[in-house]
């Protein structure tokens, strides 16, 4: 009787991250589109400032790990909602642990009609381990706006 309860509970617990991923992907894509709408309603400069400031609505916060990052088309970080120290850094040739030049890929995917998703590996700041990450990117007004989640 005991095993009959434990096995379904374990299956449910192990399946939770898989069920949560589509919801998180939808949130990441929505945040990118919200950022672009903010930029269109205001200015590119106002949007970049909002992403850059620590209290901005597109910046990572405790309990909400989603944030926006913004690159120009040459791979230079305009603002980064979690790593302000990257401001102005050209990251075009940065590679993940597998050697993938993921910034190039983020920019290419973002410039496709409707944007898209890019998979790569990056250190998760919560676990401090290299993990799979996927980011939705979309280009607008000469920049690429992105938001990612860990798988």
Secondary structure by P-SEA (a helix, b strand, c coil): caaaaaaaaaaaaaaccccaaaaaaaaaaaaaaaaaaaaaaccaaaaaaaaacccccccccccccbbbbbbcccccccccccccccccccccccccccccaaaaaaaaaaaccccbbbbbbccccccccbbbbbbbbbbcccccccccccc
